[in-house]
Amino acid sequence: MISDFLSSNLSGYEAEFLTKEDLAYLNRFWLPFDQIQEVWGMLLSEAFDCSSEGVRIRPGRDVDIRMGGCLFDEDDFLEFSERGLALGAKCFAVIEDGPRNGDTLESRSSFRFVFPINISWRELAHAAPISEDVLQRPIRCFFVISDNGKIGKYVDNDADRPSQMYFEDRSH
């Protein structure tokens, strides 16, 4: 996992800047680049429509648009995990939006993680300096999707109009 993370060449996150807590967090939750398409690609393309006009949630899902900001705050995360559990999810992916070819993410230089749906807020957001940086700094855009595709969101942290589009799909 660490070698895949380091090959992502994320500026400011080189090996010499990582703490032992960061390394443990990455070993446990980092999503290798090849698994984005192998495991998560179909779920992403079924839920999100990505075009030059931006990201939209595909039709057939209940969508709730909210004010943007950080990826999750504690209340937001607890709501997401409770709904995910109720809808049968076991885990969820958090994948930073980056350069795409259609619906395919092409850049290895992106944050990407997989977490169990029942992870605690403390472990998710405060277990390591890197977790606090990724989850609570409103400077990146992310896709979030459960392993069954029934719940997710897109976080757009555009400086002028940050927004979050949540969805639930109860049709599966």
PyRosetta script that sets phi, psi and omega in degrees:
from pyrosetta import init, pose_from_sequence

init()
pose = pose_from_sequence("MISDFLSSNLSGYEAEFLTKEDLAYLNRFWLPFDQIQEVWGMLLSEAFDCSSEGVRIRPGRDVDIRMGGCLFDEDDFLEFSERGLALGAKCFAVIEDGPRNGDTLESRSSFRFVFPINISWRELAHAAPISEDVLQRPIRCFFVISDNGKIGKYVDNDADRPSQMYFEDRSH")
pose.set_psi(1, -42.9)
pose.set_omega(1, -177.4)
pose.set_phi(2, -64.1)
pose.set_psi(2, -40.2)
pose.set_omega(2, -179.7)
pose.set_phi(3, -63.8)
pose.set_psi(3, -38.9)
pose.set_omega(3, 176.8)
pose.set_phi(4, -65.1)
pose.set_psi(4, -41.9)
pose.set_omega(4, 177.4)
pose.set_phi(5, -60.3)
pose.set_psi(5, -48.9)
pose.set_omega(5, -177.9)
pose.set_phi(6, -64.5)
pose.set_psi(6, -32.9)
pose.set_omega(6, 178.3)
pose.set_phi(7, -71.8)
pose.set_psi(7, -11.8)
pose.set_omega(7, 177.3)
pose.set_phi(8, -73.2)
pose.set_psi(8, -16.0)
pose.set_omega(8, 176.6)
pose.set_phi(9, 54.2)
pose.set_psi(9, 43.2)
pose.set_omega(9, 176.3)
pose.set_phi(10, -74.4)
pose.set_psi(10, 117.4)
pose.set_omega(10, -176.7)
pose.set_phi(11, -62.0)
pose.set_psi(11, 130.9)
pose.set_omega(11, -179.2)
pose.set_phi(12, 90.0)
pose.set_psi(12, -3.5)
pose.set_omega(12, -178.1)
pose.set_phi(13, -122.9)
pose.set_psi(13, 30.4)
pose.set_omega(13, 176.8)
pose.set_phi(14, -68.3)
pose.set_psi(14, 162.8)
pose.set_omega(14, -174.4)
pose.set_phi(15, -51.4)
pose.set_psi(15, -41.2)
pose.set_omega(15, -176.7)
pose.set_phi(16, -67.8)
pose.set_psi(16, -14.1)
pose.set_omega(16, -180.0)
pose.set_phi(17, -98.4)
pose.set_psi(17, -5.9)
pose.set_omega(17, -176.5)
pose.set_phi(18, -87.9)
pose.set_psi(18, 134.9)
pose.set_omega(18, 175.4)
pose.set_phi(19, -84.6)
pose.set_psi(19, 170.1)
pose.set_omega(19, 176.6)
pose.set_phi(20, -65.8)
pose.set_psi(20, -30.0)
pose.set_omega(20, 175.2)
pose.set_phi(21, -66.3)
pose.set_psi(21, -41.1)
pose.set_omega(21, 176.5)
pose.set_phi(22, -59.4)
pose.set_psi(22, -46.9)
pose.set_omega(22, -178.5)
pose.set_phi(23, -61.2)
pose.set_psi(23, -42.0)
pose.set_omega(23, 178.2)
pose.set_phi(24, -64.1)
pose.set_psi(24, -42.8)
pose.set_omega(24, 178.7)
pose.set_phi(25, -61.4)
pose.set_psi(25, -47.9)
pose.set_omega(25, 179.9)
pose.set_phi(26, -63.6)
pose.set_psi(26, -41.1)
pose.set_omega(26, 177.7)
pose.set_phi(27, -60.4)
pose.set_psi(27, -33.7)
pose.set_omega(27, -176.4)
pose.set_phi(28, -85.7)
pose.set_psi(28, -37.0)
pose.set_omega(28, -168.3)
pose.set_phi(29, -121.0)
pose.set_psi(29, -9.4)
pose.set_omega(29, -176.7)
pose.set_phi(30, -62.7)
pose.set_psi(30, 136.7)
pose.set_omega(30, 177.8)
pose.set_phi(31, -100.3)
pose.set_psi(31, 111.0)
pose.set_omega(31, 178.9)
pose.set_phi(32, -60.4)
pose.set_psi(32, 145.5)
pose.set_omega(32, -174.9)
pose.set_phi(33, -55.7)
pose.set_psi(33, -42.1)
pose.set_omega(33, -177.1)
pose.set_phi(34, -64.2)
pose.set_psi(34, -24.2)
pose.set_omega(34, 179.4)
pose.set_phi(35, -78.1)
pose.set_psi(35, -14.5)
pose.set_omega(35, 177.3)
pose.set_phi(36, -59.2)
pose.set_psi(36, -51.7)
pose.set_omega(36, 179.2)
pose.set_phi(37, -78.2)
pose.set_psi(37, -40.7)
pose.set_omega(37, -176.6)
pose.set_phi(38, -64.8)
pose.set_psi(38, -38.7)
pose.set_omega(38, -173.8)
pose.set_phi(39, -111.7)
pose.set_psi(39, -43.6)
pose.set_omega(39, -170.0)
pose.set_phi(40, -103.9)
pose.set_psi(40, -14.8)
pose.set_omega(40, -174.3)
pose.set_phi(41, -57.1)
pose.set_psi(41, -47.2)
pose.set_omega(41, -178.9)
pose.set_phi(42, -64.3)
pose.set_psi(42, -41.7)
pose.set_omega(42, 178.6)
pose.set_phi(43, -61.5)
pose.set_psi(43, -43.0)
pose.set_omega(43, 178.8)
pose.set_phi(44, -62.8)
pose.set_psi(44, -46.1)
pose.set_omega(44, -177.2)
pose.set_phi(45, -71.3)
pose.set_psi(45, -28.0)
pose.set_omega(45, 175.7)
pose.set_phi(46, -72.1)
pose.set_psi(46, -29.2)
pose.set_omega(46, -175.1)
pose.set_phi(47, -95.8)
pose.set_psi(47, -34.6)
pose.set_omega(47, -172.1)
pose.set_phi(48, -118.5)
pose.set_psi(48, 138.2)
pose.set_omega(48, 173.2)
pose.set_phi(49, -107.8)
pose.set_psi(49, 114.2)
pose.set_omega(49, -177.6)
pose.set_phi(50, -109.0)
pose.set_psi(50, 122.7)
pose.set_omega(50, 178.8)
pose.set_phi(51, -139.7)
pose.set_psi(51, -179.1)
pose.set_omega(51, 178.4)
pose.set_phi(52, -64.7)
pose.set_psi(52, -18.0)
pose.set_omega(52, 178.7)
pose.set_phi(53, -86.1)
pose.set_psi(53, -6.3)
pose.set_omega(53, 179.3)
pose.set_phi(54, 122.8)
pose.set_psi(54, -168.0)
pose.set_omega(54, -178.6)
pose.set_phi(55, -101.9)
pose.set_psi(55, 136.2)
pose.set_omega(55, 175.5)
pose.set_phi(56, -131.9)
pose.set_psi(56, 156.5)
pose.set_omega(56, 173.3)
pose.set_phi(57, -84.6)
pose.set_psi(57, 133.0)
pose.set_omega(57, -179.2)
pose.set_phi(58, -65.4)
pose.set_psi(58, 151.4)
pose.set_omega(58, 180.0)
pose.set_phi(59, -58.5)
pose.set_psi(59, 158.8)
pose.set_omega(59, 177.4)
pose.set_phi(60, 94.6)
pose.set_psi(60, 6.4)
pose.set_omega(60, 179.8)
pose.set_phi(61, -123.2)
pose.set_psi(61, 148.8)
pose.set_omega(61, 172.3)
pose.set_phi(62, -76.5)
pose.set_psi(62, 124.5)
pose.set_omega(62, -176.0)
pose.set_phi(63, -118.3)
pose.set_psi(63, 137.4)
pose.set_omega(63, 176.7)
pose.set_phi(64, -127.2)
pose.set_psi(64, 117.8)
pose.set_omega(64, 179.8)
pose.set_phi(65, -97.3)
pose.set_psi(65, 129.5)
pose.set_omega(65, -177.0)
pose.set_phi(66, -128.6)
pose.set_psi(66, 165.6)
pose.set_omega(66, 175.0)
pose.set_phi(67, -63.5)
pose.set_psi(67, 140.9)
pose.set_omega(67, -178.9)
pose.set_phi(68, -81.4)
pose.set_psi(68, -170.1)
pose.set_omega(68, -177.2)
pose.set_phi(69, 147.5)
pose.set_psi(69, -136.6)
pose.set_omega(69, -179.3)
pose.set_phi(70, -71.7)
pose.set_psi(70, 165.7)
pose.set_omega(70, -178.3)
pose.set_phi(71, -57.6)
pose.set_psi(71, -49.1)
pose.set_omega(71, 175.7)
pose.set_phi(72, -144.2)
pose.set_psi(72, 143.3)
pose.set_omega(72, 159.9)
pose.set_phi(73, -107.8)
pose.set_psi(73, 173.9)
pose.set_omega(73, -172.5)
pose.set_phi(74, -59.8)
pose.set_psi(74, -48.2)
pose.set_omega(74, -178.8)
pose.set_phi(75, -62.9)
pose.set_psi(75, -42.8)
pose.set_omega(75, 178.6)
pose.set_phi(76, -60.3)
pose.set_psi(76, -45.2)
pose.set_omega(76, -179.7)
pose.set_phi(77, -65.4)
pose.set_psi(77, -43.8)
pose.set_omega(77, -179.9)
pose.set_phi(78, -60.9)
pose.set_psi(78, -40.5)
pose.set_omega(78, 176.1)
pose.set_phi(79, -62.0)
pose.set_psi(79, -47.5)
pose.set_omega(79, -179.9)
pose.set_phi(80, -59.6)
pose.set_psi(80, -48.5)
pose.set_omega(80, -177.1)
pose.set_phi(81, -67.6)
pose.set_psi(81, -37.9)
pose.set_omega(81, 177.6)
pose.set_phi(82, -64.3)
pose.set_psi(82, -44.6)
pose.set_omega(82, 178.1)
pose.set_phi(83, -64.8)
pose.set_psi(83, -42.1)
pose.set_omega(83, 178.8)
pose.set_phi(84, -59.8)
pose.set_psi(84, -45.8)
pose.set_omega(84, 177.4)
pose.set_phi(85, -60.4)
pose.set_psi(85, -44.5)
pose.set_omega(85, -179.7)
pose.set_phi(86, -62.9)
pose.set_psi(86, -29.1)
pose.set_omega(86, -179.8)
pose.set_phi(87, -92.6)
pose.set_psi(87, 5.6)
pose.set_omega(87, 173.8)
pose.set_phi(88, 89.4)
pose.set_psi(88, 11.7)
pose.set_omega(88, 179.3)
pose.set_phi(89, -73.1)
pose.set_psi(89, 148.6)
pose.set_omega(89, 175.9)
pose.set_phi(90, -110.3)
pose.set_psi(90, -29.2)
pose.set_omega(90, 178.3)
pose.set_phi(91, -153.0)
pose.set_psi(91, 173.8)
pose.set_omega(91, 177.8)
pose.set_phi(92, -147.6)
pose.set_psi(92, 151.3)
pose.set_omega(92, 178.5)
pose.set_phi(93, -106.0)
pose.set_psi(93, 144.6)
pose.set_omega(93, 172.9)
pose.set_phi(94, -121.0)
pose.set_psi(94, 115.1)
pose.set_omega(94, -174.8)
pose.set_phi(95, -128.9)
pose.set_psi(95, 121.7)
pose.set_omega(95, 179.8)
pose.set_phi(96, -66.2)
pose.set_psi(96, 134.6)
pose.set_omega(96, 176.0)
pose.set_phi(97, -70.2)
pose.set_psi(97, 139.0)
pose.set_omega(97, 179.6)
pose.set_phi(98, -156.2)
pose.set_psi(98, -163.2)
pose.set_omega(98, -179.3)
pose.set_phi(99, -56.0)
pose.set_psi(99, 137.5)
pose.set_omega(99, -177.2)
pose.set_phi(100, -131.1)
pose.set_psi(100, 155.4)
pose.set_omega(100, 167.6)
pose.set_phi(101, -117.4)
pose.set_psi(101, 95.3)
pose.set_omega(101, -171.0)
pose.set_phi(102, 68.1)
pose.set_psi(102, -126.1)
pose.set_omega(102, 179.5)
pose.set_phi(103, -92.1)
pose.set_psi(103, 4.7)
pose.set_omega(103, -176.9)
pose.set_phi(104, -95.8)
pose.set_psi(104, 122.1)
pose.set_omega(104, 175.4)
pose.set_phi(105, -73.3)
pose.set_psi(105, 130.3)
pose.set_omega(105, -174.9)
pose.set_phi(106, -108.9)
pose.set_psi(106, -21.1)
pose.set_omega(106, -172.8)
pose.set_phi(107, -89.4)
pose.set_psi(107, 128.4)
pose.set_omega(107, 173.3)
pose.set_phi(108, -74.5)
pose.set_psi(108, -19.2)
pose.set_omega(108, -177.1)
pose.set_phi(109, -83.0)
pose.set_psi(109, 69.7)
pose.set_omega(109, 178.6)
pose.set_phi(110, -150.3)
pose.set_psi(110, 151.6)
pose.set_omega(110, 174.2)
pose.set_phi(111, -78.3)
pose.set_psi(111, 139.8)
pose.set_omega(111, 179.0)
pose.set_phi(112, -157.4)
pose.set_psi(112, 129.8)
pose.set_omega(112, -175.2)
pose.set_phi(113, -140.3)
pose.set_psi(113, 157.5)
pose.set_omega(113, 169.4)
pose.set_phi(114, -127.5)
pose.set_psi(114, 129.0)
pose.set_omega(114, -177.7)
pose.set_phi(115, -125.0)
pose.set_psi(115, 147.1)
pose.set_omega(115, 170.5)
pose.set_phi(116, -65.3)
pose.set_psi(116, 144.0)
pose.set_omega(116, -177.0)
pose.set_phi(117, -63.6)
pose.set_psi(117, -25.1)
pose.set_omega(117, -178.1)
pose.set_phi(118, -97.4)
pose.set_psi(118, 18.1)
pose.set_omega(118, 177.6)
pose.set_phi(119, -61.8)
pose.set_psi(119, 145.9)
pose.set_omega(119, 178.4)
pose.set_phi(120, -77.6)
pose.set_psi(120, 155.8)
pose.set_omega(120, 176.8)
pose.set_phi(121, -59.4)
pose.set_psi(121, -41.8)
pose.set_omega(121, -179.7)
pose.set_phi(122, -59.7)
pose.set_psi(122, -47.3)
pose.set_omega(122, -179.0)
pose.set_phi(123, -68.1)
pose.set_psi(123, -38.0)
pose.set_omega(123, -179.9)
pose.set_phi(124, -66.1)
pose.set_psi(124, -50.2)
pose.set_omega(124, -167.4)
pose.set_phi(125, -106.2)
pose.set_psi(125, -14.1)
pose.set_omega(125, -173.8)
pose.set_phi(126, -131.1)
pose.set_psi(126, 12.6)
pose.set_omega(126, -176.9)
pose.set_phi(127, -77.5)
pose.set_psi(127, -19.6)
pose.set_omega(127, -176.8)
pose.set_phi(128, -158.6)
pose.set_psi(128, 155.8)
pose.set_omega(128, 177.2)
pose.set_phi(129, -54.9)
pose.set_psi(129, -37.6)
pose.set_omega(129, -179.3)
pose.set_phi(130, -65.9)
pose.set_psi(130, -33.8)
pose.set_omega(130, 179.8)
pose.set_phi(131, -67.4)
pose.set_psi(131, -41.7)
pose.set_omega(131, 177.8)
pose.set_phi(132, -64.8)
pose.set_psi(132, -40.5)
pose.set_omega(132, -179.0)
pose.set_phi(133, -63.9)
pose.set_psi(133, -47.4)
pose.set_omega(133, -176.7)
pose.set_phi(134, -71.3)
pose.set_psi(134, -45.8)
pose.set_omega(134, -171.8)
pose.set_phi(135, -83.5)
pose.set_psi(135, -22.0)
pose.set_omega(135, -171.5)
pose.set_phi(136, -123.4)
pose.set_psi(136, 5.6)
pose.set_omega(136, 174.1)
pose.set_phi(137, -102.5)
pose.set_psi(137, 120.3)
pose.set_omega(137, -175.4)
pose.set_phi(138, -81.8)
pose.set_psi(138, 64.0)
pose.set_omega(138, -178.7)
pose.set_phi(139, -126.3)
pose.set_psi(139, -0.3)
pose.set_omega(139, -176.7)
pose.set_phi(140, -128.4)
pose.set_psi(140, 162.1)
pose.set_omega(140, 175.1)
pose.set_phi(141, -109.5)
pose.set_psi(141, 139.3)
pose.set_omega(141, -175.0)
pose.set_phi(142, -137.7)
pose.set_psi(142, 147.1)
pose.set_omega(142, 164.5)
pose.set_phi(143, -96.4)
pose.set_psi(143, 139.5)
pose.set_omega(143, 174.1)
pose.set_phi(144, -130.6)
pose.set_psi(144, 128.5)
pose.set_omega(144, -179.7)
pose.set_phi(145, -149.3)
pose.set_psi(145, 142.6)
pose.set_omega(145, 177.7)
pose.set_phi(146, -80.2)
pose.set_psi(146, 161.8)
pose.set_omega(146, -178.4)
pose.set_phi(147, -65.7)
pose.set_psi(147, -17.9)
pose.set_omega(147, 176.4)
pose.set_phi(148, -104.2)
pose.set_psi(148, 1.7)
pose.set_omega(148, 176.9)
pose.set_phi(149, 72.5)
pose.set_psi(149, 9.0)
pose.set_omega(149, -175.4)
pose.set_phi(150, -87.3)
pose.set_psi(150, -14.4)
pose.set_omega(150, 179.6)
pose.set_phi(151, -147.8)
pose.set_psi(151, 145.2)
pose.set_omega(151, 178.8)
pose.set_phi(152, -177.2)
pose.set_psi(152, -175.0)
pose.set_omega(152, 176.7)
pose.set_phi(153, -164.0)
pose.set_psi(153, 162.1)
pose.set_omega(153, 171.5)
pose.set_phi(154, -121.3)
pose.set_psi(154, 127.6)
pose.set_omega(154, -179.9)
pose.set_phi(155, -107.6)
pose.set_psi(155, 115.1)
pose.set_omega(155, 179.2)
pose.set_phi(156, -108.6)
pose.set_psi(156, 107.4)
pose.set_omega(156, -177.8)
pose.set_phi(157, -98.5)
pose.set_psi(157, 41.8)
pose.set_omega(157, 172.4)
pose.set_phi(158, -55.5)
pose.set_psi(158, 133.0)
pose.set_omega(158, -174.8)
pose.set_phi(159, -61.6)
pose.set_psi(159, -31.0)
pose.set_omega(159, -178.3)
pose.set_phi(160, -84.4)
pose.set_psi(160, -38.0)
pose.set_omega(160, -176.2)
pose.set_phi(161, -141.8)
pose.set_psi(161, 71.8)
pose.set_omega(161, 179.8)
pose.set_phi(162, -67.4)
pose.set_psi(162, 138.5)
pose.set_omega(162, 179.8)
pose.set_phi(163, -147.5)
pose.set_psi(163, 163.9)
pose.set_omega(163, 175.2)
pose.set_phi(164, -134.8)
pose.set_psi(164, 131.3)
pose.set_omega(164, 176.2)
pose.set_phi(165, -111.6)
pose.set_psi(165, 108.8)
pose.set_omega(165, 176.0)
pose.set_phi(166, -91.1)
pose.set_psi(166, 150.1)
pose.set_omega(166, 171.8)
pose.set_phi(167, -143.1)
pose.set_psi(167, 155.2)
pose.set_omega(167, 169.1)
pose.set_phi(168, -132.1)
pose.set_psi(168, 140.0)
pose.set_omega(168, 178.6)
pose.set_phi(169, -123.8)
pose.set_psi(169, 107.3)
pose.set_omega(169, -177.5)
pose.set_phi(170, -98.3)
pose.set_psi(170, 5.6)
pose.set_omega(170, -174.6)
pose.set_phi(171, -83.8)
pose.set_psi(171, -17.3)
pose.set_omega(171, -177.1)
pose.set_phi(172, -67.4)
pose.dump_pdb("model.pdb")
